[in-house]
Amino acid sequence: MNGGGGGLQGGSRAFPARPGFTLIELMIVVAIIGILAAIAIPKFAELIRKSNEGASKGSLSAIRSALSIYYGDMEGLYPVDLSSLTGNGKYLTSIPKAKAPSYHADSASISQNSGTTSITDAGGWAYDNTPGDANFGTLWVNCTHTDTKGSRWTIY
């Protein structure tokens, strides 16, 4: 005799079907999420590194533009010290930080010397401030490592 939903049937007790997921289904979903995370996290880290590289290249261009304007205003003379660019905020309000991700901390420090000897791989910027030197007025990223494309930072 069947007494309605879930009653006795043939001497055994039958349970009504309950909505929900089985343990196997939940484990499969967790495994898929884990695989997607394992793929996405390194890609995300790479995007952050590329954005920092882009920020450094943009900052380098901004300082070089300020140097060019200074050069024009001073009728063919570059500053001996890059702090001249930030005076009165005429050229720059401040020296931006160089970002060489994975190699150096973000830094606005400036190594000032002659030519490529000013590149000490300490992070920040390298500026040739020696009048009469062939590279006088040239600014580089003070890093000898490579970016995500394999180019050395000093070639920018």
N, C-alpha and C positions, 0 to 999 in steps of 0.2 A: 504494500500500500504506500502510495506516495503522498506525503503530507504537504507538498508544495516545494518551493525553491529550496533545495539543499537538504531535503529529507533523506530518509534511508532508501537506498536502492540496492537491492540484491544483497543485503547484509553489510554493506560498507557505507561509510559516510562520505558523501561527495561535497566538496567545497565549491562555493560559487566563484566564478572567475572574477578577480579583482583587477582594476586598471592599474597600470604601473609598468616598470621596467624590470627585467630579470637582472641578476647579478652579472651575467655574461654581457648583456647589452651595455650596462654601465661601465664595465671594464674596457670594452671596445671603445666607447666614447672617450674615456680617460686616456687610453693609449693614443687615439687619434689627436687629441689635444696636446699630448706630450710631444708627438712627432712634429706637429705644426709649430709648437713653441721652440723646439730644437732647431727648426729651420729659420724662424722669424727673428729670434734674438740675435744671432750673428749678423743678419742682414740689417737689423736696426742699429747695431753697434757700428757697422760699416757706414751707414747713412750719417750717423753723428760725426764720425771721423771726417767724412767728406765735407760736411757742413762747416766743421772747424777749419779745414783746409781752405775752403772758399772764403771764410771770414778773414783768414790771414792774407790771402791774395788780395781781397778787397781793401784791407787795411794798408797793405804795401802800396797799392795803387793810390790810395788817398794821401799817404805821406809823399809819394813821388810826385803827385800832382801839386801838393803844397810846396815841395821843393822847386818845381818848375815855375810856379807863380812867384815864389821868393826870388828865384834867379832872374825873372823878368823885371820884378820891382827894383832889384838891386843892380840892374844893368850889367848882368853877366857875372855875378858873384854868388856862390853857394854859401850857406851858413857854415861856420866852423863848428858850431854846436847845434844839434837839432832842437834844443830848447828854444832857439830863436824863432822857431815856427809856431810855438804856443804862446809867445808874448802877446798880450792884448787880444788874443783869440782871432787875430787877423787871418792866419793861415790854417791853424788847427786849434781846437780848444784844449786838446790833450793828445799825447802820443798814444795811439791805440795799441792794444796788446797783440803780440805775435802768438799764434796758436800753432804749434807743431805737435799734433796729437800723437800720443804713445811714446814720444821722445823727450819732450821738455814741458815744464809747466808753462801756462800762459804768462807772458812777461812783456812789459813795455820797456825793459832795460835796453840801453844802447851801448854797444861796443864801438868805440870810435878810434880808428887807426887808419893806416894807409893801405889801400887796395884790399885784396882778398886776405891779407894777413890779419885783418880785423875779424875774420870769421873764426870764432873760437869754439863753435858748436856748444854754446852755453844757453841757447834759446834767446828770445828777444830779437833785436835788430842789430845789424852791423852796418856802420856808416863810414865811408872814406872821407875824413875831414882834413886831409893833408893838401893844402894848396899846391898846385904845380904837379901833383900826381895825376897820372893818366885817368884814374877812376875817381878823381875828386868830385864829390857831390852824389856818388852812387850809393844806393841803399839796398841791402840784401836781408833776407831772413837768416838769422844767425844759427843755422842748422845744416849739417852736412848729410843728414839722412835723406831718405826718399819719401815721396808722397804716395798716395794710393795708385798712381799711374806709373810709378817707378822713376819719376823725375826727381833730381836732387833739388832740395829747397833753395840752394844758392843760385840756381839758374834763373830764378824769377826776377 
